[in-house]
Amino acid sequence: MGADRVRKLRWLCRRGMKELDVLLESFLEQNQQALEGGSWPEFEALLHNEDDVFWIWVQYPDHHDAVVYRSILERMRYGLG
């Protein structure tokens, strides 16, 4: 299941915005093992949002609509593994 999950997440990370592509690819690379193990289920849910909304949330993780994703957004922004 783990490798399949990462392949699915990698596909969902292909965005129409270069900035998001770079950010998400880096996050996947840094956290591949944890993601294979099922970590951060909210990450997959986050990927189902539109690019413009997602980008606003990356910039402003305290945004009221992004509260449920705040932890994962901050991990992505600051390169935390």
N, C-alpha and C positions, 0 to 999 in steps of 0.2 A: 504493500500500500504506500509506503513512504516515497519511493521513487516516482510512483504514479502521481502522488499528490504534488510533488515538486514540478513535474512536467505540466500538470494542470495549472499550477500557480504561474509558472513561467509563461504559459500561453496567455493567461489573464493579464500578465504584466506588460504585454505588448500594447502600447497605448498610441494615441495620435499626437502626443506631446513629448518632444525629445527630453525635456527636463524630467518628466515622470519616468520615462524609459531608463534613464541613467540612474535615477534614485532607486527605482525598483530592482533593477538588475544588480546593483551593488548590495542591496538588502538581501536579495536571494542568495548571492554568492557568499556573503558573510554568515548567513544563517541556514544554509542548506540542510545540515544535519538536524538542527532543531525543528525545521519545517517538516522534514521527513518523519520525525517523531510525533508530529501532530501539534506542535507549538503554535500559538497565536491563531486560533480559528477565526478571530476577528479580522485577520489580514485578508483572508479570502472574501469575507463579506465586504470589506473596504474596497476591494478590487471591482466590485459590481457597481460602483458609483461612476458617474460621468466625469470625464477628465477635468472639466472646469471646476466642478464642485470639489473633486479630489485635490486639485492644486490649491484651492483656497484653504482647505483643511490642512494641507502640508505646511502652508505658510502661517496659518493661525490655528494650531491644534486646540486652543481654548474656545474656539468658535462653538456656540451652543449646539449646533447640529453635529459636531465632531466629537462630542464628549465621550461617546462609547468607544471611539477609536484613538483617543488621546495617547494612551500608552504606546501603541504601535506606531503612531505618527511621530512621536518623539524619538523612538528607537530609530526610525528611518532618517529623521532629520539630523540626528547627532551621530549616526553611524554606530549605534550601540548594538553589540551582538548578544 
